[in-house]
Structure formats: C-alpha cells, structure tokens
Amino acid sequence: MKPIARPVYLDLFRIHLPLPGWVSILHRVSGALLFAALPLGVWALSVSLSDEADFQRMAGWGAHPLARSLILLFIWAFALHLFSGLRHLALDLHWGVDLRRARLGSIAVLLASGLVTLLAAWRVFA
C-alpha cells in the first residue's frame, strides 16, 4: 500500500473545517481564557474584600469602559464554554452526532452564548 501524503501541520485557515469543529475549537479557547483569567479574578475579589477603600478602588476600576469590555469578554467566554460543554456532554451520550444535528447544536451554542452576552452587555453598559 502506498502511504497517504499527510500535511505536516494543520493550517486551519486553509482547510475547510465544519461549524461543529470551529465550536469545538472555541470551546477549548474559551476554557483556556477562563483558566488564564482565574488568578486575576481571585486577586480582584481578594482586594475588594479587604476593606472599604479597596472595594471602592476596584469598583472604580470596574467602571472603566475597557474593564467593562473585558468583563463582557469573560462573560461571553463563560457562556460559550458552558453551552459548548453541555453540547459535548450530549455528544458523549450520542445525542446529535449526525451532521445535521451537530450543525444545529453548534448554531444553538453560538446563538445562546451570543444572547447571554447581549443580555449581559445591556446590563453592564446600562
């Protein structure tokens, strides 16, 4: 048998990856983002609980538009990771494994995380 020529690396922008594949990659990226942000969140909580002046300082920092945008990014990452994780659990139970339902599940994950992010943006920036 002749061996199949395989690429040395996978260039995700050159190959056609279906939507469920992109959602799976986004699940991993959002998980890494949340894991990397965890020490910052613990630090901010620790500082805000130390005394009233530090709480006011952290509240002032949280009122900055850039900080609010970062908070919104973390809300999106959490929502996407949550809904995508539920989708992966369903796939482990062999629910929605055919291509049509996998695409619908991926669209549902993106829409649900987008809706949660929009609701949070309405609340954060109001």
Buried (B, 14 or more C-beta within 10 A) or exposed (E): EEEEEEEEEEEEEEEEEEBBBEBBEBBEEBBEBBEEBEEEEEEBEEBBEEEEEBEEEBEEEBEEEEBBEBBBBBBBBBBBBBBBBBBBEBBEEEEBEEEEBBBBBBEBBBEBBEEBBEEBBEEBEE
